[in-house]
Amino acid sequence: MSQLRIALLPGDGIGREVTAEAVKALQALEAQSDDLSFAFDEFSAGAGEYLISGDPLPAETFAALQAYDAVLLGAMGLPDVRRADGAEMSPQLDLRERLDLYNGLRPIRLYHRALTPLKGYGAGDIDLLIVRENTEGLFHDRNAGHDPQAEWVENAMRISRKGARRIAHAAFAEARRRRKKVTLVDKANVLPAMAYFRAAFDEVAAEYPDVEAERVYVDAAALYLVQRPQAFDVIVTENMFGDILSDLAAGIVGGMGMAPSADIGENHAVFQPAHGSAPDIAGQGVANPTAAILSAAMMLDWLGREAEGHAVRAAVEKTLQDAGNRTRDIGGELSTAAMGERIIGNL
């Protein structure tokens, strides 16, 4: 039995609390299995580490992470800890860029009708995947810096042929495992960079005749996600658009506490809940650990343990069928640990 080595980056705010519940879920699976074994090692990174060492992602930590089978991350950044240019510390973005984790997967699934603000939807009616290009787009020159006294500041959007084609291929591959439909979300009617992105998408779409391909402008996509989310299967889009639409989509299935994510490259992958560090509730034991636990399920899938990943998602769905199994953010009173215990109890 080979042991899976997992690097833990609990990070800031509620990161440590939700990561702990994800680890407990993995340990519960390990206890039930004859051929699943984990070794966890924790590393410090984030705004808190910056306050200690002056570097939110120390070089020795970054070097060590690359030897692990996967990275499980909690949350990073604090609103009061910022760089000289005013931006928050974001080592999770550094990891994406430096490890070339170009494929950002953001699954959006409704587990119970009580969790959505939309009328008429039940469990499974909203089930889509946002595939976000993680390394280019409007985030490309985020570290360029600027003069706070300047009369104007600009950020350039970078779209490369390689980047656009490989994220399109990733989206079509995901669609083949799902309902065989890909929606490109762009702003090709206004931005030349987006027209370039669309042209690359069209080239790749021709290689997948078995998958339906459609193109929707980002403003219309935001509207349709609220009006008819069931029409989407896989959405592929640029970095910033993916960032925004992922939060909007999370809002229609219960909020950020229900939104897992994965950042995947050719050789490395990081898994984390899509929510932030939520310092206003940190330490209170009320954060929703569901997204962190579902992120661990995505990690299991990537590691070739799809049966265990499916078991975790099934446990989440079973848990949420009971109206008493809710943390504060989704209308309940359970603590972080209690919610984790309910999910683990259903594994």
N, C-alpha and C positions, 0 to 999 in steps of 0.2 A: 504494500500500500504506500503510494507516494504521498508526501505531505505537501499541502498547498500553503505557500508562504504569503501572508497578507500583511501589507504595511498599513497601519492605521494612522490617519491624520485627523484627529478629532477637531482641531482648529479652535475657533473662537465661539463665544456665546453659547447657544444651545447645542453646538456641535458635539461636545463631549457627551451630553445627555442622550442624544438620539443615536450616536454611534454605539454607545454601550448596549442599547437594545438590539441593534442590528447584530452585534457580536454575539449576544445571548441567543439569538435565533440561529445563527450559524453553529454555535456550540450545541444547541438542541438537535440540529440535524446530524451533527457529528456523533452525538451519543446514540442516535438511532441507527447508525450505519456501520457496516463492517469494512467499508472501503473509502471512507471519507475522513480526512484528518487535516486540521488547520494548525498553523503556527502563526501567532499574531505578534507583531512588534510595533510599538507606538513611537511616533516621531512628533516633534513640536514644529509647527509651521503656522503662519498667520499673523494677525495683528499683535497678538500677545507675544509671540516669538520676536517680532520686530522691537517691541518695547524692552525685551530682555537683551537681545544680541545686536539689534540694529539691522537685521536682515530677516524679512518674513519667510524666506525659504533658503536657509543656509546651504552653502555649496556641498557640505558633507552629507546633508540630508538628501538633497537632490541626487547625488551620486549613489547613495545607499538604496533609494527607492527603485532604481532601475534593475536591481537584482531580484525583486519580488515578483510573484506571479500576478499580483493585482494590487491596486491601492484602493482602500475604502476611506473616503473623506467625509468629514462632518459638515462644517460650514466655516467660512473664513471671512475676515474683515470686520471692522468695528467703525461706526460712523465718526468717531472722534479721533481715530488714528489714520492720518492721511499723509501722502507724499507731499513734497514741496509744491507740486503743481495742483494740489487740491484733491486729487483722486484718492480713493481708498486703497489700502493694501489689498492686492488680489493675487496671491501666489497660485490660486487654482487656475487662473488664466496663464500664468507663467508655465505651469505644468503642461497645459494644453499645447502651448506654442513650442516649448523646448523639447517635448516628447513627440511632437507632431500628432497630437490626438485630434485629428481633423474631423472625425465622425461623431457628432454630438447627437445622442439618441434621447428623446424626451417622450416617453409613452404617456398617453392620457387615456385613462379608463375610468368610467363611472362604476363604482362598486355597489352603490345603493341609491335609490331615487331620492332619499332624504338629503343627500349630500349636494345636489345640484340646485342652483337657483332657477334653472330652466324648467318649464312645465312639460309634463308628458314623457319624461325619459326615465327609464328604469335601468337596473344593473346590466351592463354590457351594451346598452344602446349607443353610448358614446365610447368609442374605442378607436383611437387614432395614434399615429406616431409622427412626431416632428423630428426630422433629420436636419440638424443644424450644422452648417459649415463652421468649424471652430477656430480656424487659424488665420483667416483673411478678413475680407469685408471691411466694415467700418471700424473694427477693432484693430486693424492692421498696424496703425501707427500710434496706438494708445500711449506708448512710452516715449513719444517724440518730445514731450514737454512743451512749455510755452512761457512766454514772459507775461506775468500777471498784469503788467502795466501796458501791454500792447493794445493797439486800437482794434485789432481783430485776431481771431484764432481760427484755424481750420484743421479738420481731420479728413484725410483722403480715404476713399473706399478702394480697396485693392481686390480685384477678381482676376485670378490667373486661369489659364486654360487647364492646367493640371489640377488646380484646386476645384474648379467647377466640375470637371469631368469625373474626378474621383468621388466627390460627394454625390453626384447624380448616380453613379454606379452603385454606391452604397444604398441609396434610396430605392433603386429598382430591385436590388437584391433583397432588401427588407420586404418590399411589396410582394415579391414572389413567395415569401413565407406567410403572407397575410392574405389580403383580398384582391391583390393584383391591380392596384390603382395608385398612381403617383401624381400629386399636385405640386407643380412648381409655383412658389410664391415669390414674386419679384415686383419691381417698379420699372419694367422695361419700356413703358410708354414715356418716361421722363428722363431716366438716368442711363447714359450710354454704357456704364459699367454693368447695369442690370440687363441691357439688351445683349451684351457680350455673354453674360451668364446664361441667358435664355438660349442663345445660339449653341453654346456648349451642351446645354441640357437636351436640346433637340437632336444633336448628333448622337448622344448616348441613348435617348429614347428609341431611336431607330434600331438599336441593337436588341431591344426587348419587345418584340411585336406581340407577345402574349400579355403584356401589362398595359393597361389604359394610362395614357398620359394627358394631363390637362395643365393649363397655365392660368393663374389667377393673380391679379394685382394685390399687393399687400393690404391696401385699405379695404378692398372687397373681401379679402380673406378674413379680416377681423370681423366684418359684418356677418359673413357666412358661419364663422365659428359659433356665433351666438344664435343665429337664425336656424341653421341646419347642420350642426356638427356631425351628424350621422353620415353626411355625404362624403366625409374625408376618410381616407385610409392612411396613406403616407404623404406627409407634406415635407418638401425639401426646400430649403431657403438659406439665404445669406446669414452671416453671424448675428448682426444686430436685429434683423427681422425675426430670427429664430429666438433670440433672447426675449423679445417683447411678446411674440405670439405664444411662447411656452407659458408665460405667466397668465396671459389671458385664458388659454386653454385650461390651465390648472384651476382657474376660478370657476369653471363650469362643472368640475368634478369634485369640488370640496375644498379647494385652496392649495396652497403650497405644501402643506403637510401631507398631501396625497400625491405629490409629484416627484417621482424618482428620476434619475438621469444617469447616463453613462457617456464618457468621453473616451473614444477608442481610436487607436492608431494601428500601425502594422505590427508593432512589437509590444506595446504597453497599453494599459487601460486604467482609468480612474472612475470610480463609481461614487456618487454622492446624491443626497437629496437636493432638489433644485432650489430649496429655500435658502435664505440667508441665515446669519448668526442670531438674529432676533434678540439683541441685548436687553430689550425691555422686559423679556420674560426669562432670561437666562438665570439659572440657579433656583427657579421656582418649582421645577419638576412638573410643568404643565405642557411642555412642547409635545407635538404629535410625532411619534417615532415611525409612523407608517411609511413615509417616503424613504427614510433611511433603510428600513427593513426591505422595502421593495427594491431599493438600489442594490442591496445585498443579493436579492434574487436575480437581478440583471448580471451581477458579477458571477453568480453560479452558472448562468447560461453561457457567458463568455468563456468560462473555465471548462466548458464541456460537461457540466453537471445540470443539464436541462431538467431532468426529473425533479431534482431538489428545488430548482428555481420555480418550477410549476407548483410544487408543494407549498412554497412560501406564498405565492400569489393566491392559491386556493385557500390557505389559512387566513389571509387578509380578507378575502371575500366572505368566508364563513363568519369570521369575527364581526364584520360590519353588518351582518344581517340582524344582529341583536341591537336594538336602539340604545341599550345601556352601555354599549361598547363605543364610547365616543370621548375624545379629549375636548378641551374647551374650544378649540378653533373650529370644530365641526359640531358644536351644539351639545357637548356632554360635560362630564365632570371628572373623568378618569385622569389620573396622573400619567406622566410619561412611562413610568415603570409598570403601572397597572395595565396600560394599553399594550405594552410589549408582552406582558404576561398572558393577556387574553389571546394575542395572536400566536404566541409560542404554544399555548395550550391547545390550539387547533391544528398544530403541525402533525 
